[in-house]
């Protein structure tokens, strides 16, 4: 399942965390090229990768998908 995510949001969250694309992509196990493609809207994010982004940036899936403007912390189990 591919999930619509605002590419600008991914870029802004990465910059807010002061990470490079290389650092963010390494942290979630994707290539820097894939990270760039997600941030520029050239690729849609799978649910699995979306969950990884949410954990990395400490935000909810609802926030990443635009379902809410509240940036809730993603619960850790």
C-alpha positions as CSV (number, residue, x, y, z in Angstrom):
1,X,0.0,0.0,0.0
2,X,1.4,3.4,-1.0
3,X,0.5,6.3,1.2
4,X,0.2,10.0,0.1
5,X,2.6,12.1,2.1
6,X,3.4,15.7,1.5
7,X,7.0,15.7,0.2
8,X,7.7,19.1,1.7
9,X,6.7,17.8,5.1
10,X,9.3,15.0,5.0
11,X,12.0,17.5,4.0
12,X,11.0,19.9,6.7
13,X,11.0,17.2,9.4
14,X,14.5,16.1,8.3
15,X,15.8,19.6,8.4
16,X,14.2,20.2,11.8
17,X,16.0,17.2,13.1
18,X,19.2,18.6,11.5
19,X,19.8,15.4,9.4
20,X,21.2,15.1,5.9
21,X,19.4,12.9,3.4
22,X,22.3,10.4,3.8
23,X,21.9,10.3,7.6
24,X,18.1,10.0,7.4
25,X,18.2,7.3,4.8
26,X,20.8,5.3,6.7
27,X,18.7,5.5,9.9
28,X,15.7,4.0,8.2
29,X,17.4,1.6,5.8
30,X,16.8,3.1,2.4
31,X,19.1,4.6,-0.2
32,X,19.8,8.4,-0.2
33,X,18.3,8.4,-3.7
34,X,15.0,7.0,-2.4
35,X,15.0,9.6,0.4
36,X,15.4,12.3,-2.2
37,X,12.7,10.8,-4.4
38,X,10.2,10.8,-1.5
39,X,11.1,14.4,-0.6
40,X,10.6,15.6,-4.1
41,X,7.4,13.7,-4.8
42,X,8.9,11.4,-7.4
43,X,8.0,8.3,-5.4
44,X,5.1,7.4,-3.1
45,X,6.0,6.2,0.3
46,X,5.0,2.6,1.3
47,X,3.4,2.1,4.7
48,X,6.5,0.3,5.9
49,X,8.8,3.2,5.1
50,X,6.2,5.7,6.4
51,X,6.4,3.9,9.8
52,X,10.2,4.2,9.7
53,X,10.0,7.9,9.0
54,X,7.4,8.4,11.8
55,X,9.7,6.7,14.3
56,X,12.8,8.6,13.1
57,X,11.1,12.0,13.3
58,X,9.0,11.1,16.4
59,X,5.7,12.0,14.8
60,X,2.4,10.1,14.3
61,X,1.4,8.5,11.0
62,X,-1.7,10.8,11.0
63,X,0.6,13.8,11.0
64,X,2.7,12.4,8.2
65,X,-0.3,11.7,6.0
66,X,-2.0,15.0,6.7
67,X,-4.9,13.6,8.7
68,X,-4.0,15.9,11.6
69,X,-2.0,19.0,12.1
70,X,-1.1,17.8,15.7
71,X,2.4,16.4,15.8
72,X,1.8,13.6,18.3
73,X,4.7,11.6,19.5
74,X,4.7,8.1,18.0
75,X,4.3,5.6,20.8
76,X,7.3,3.2,21.3
77,X,6.7,-0.4,22.3
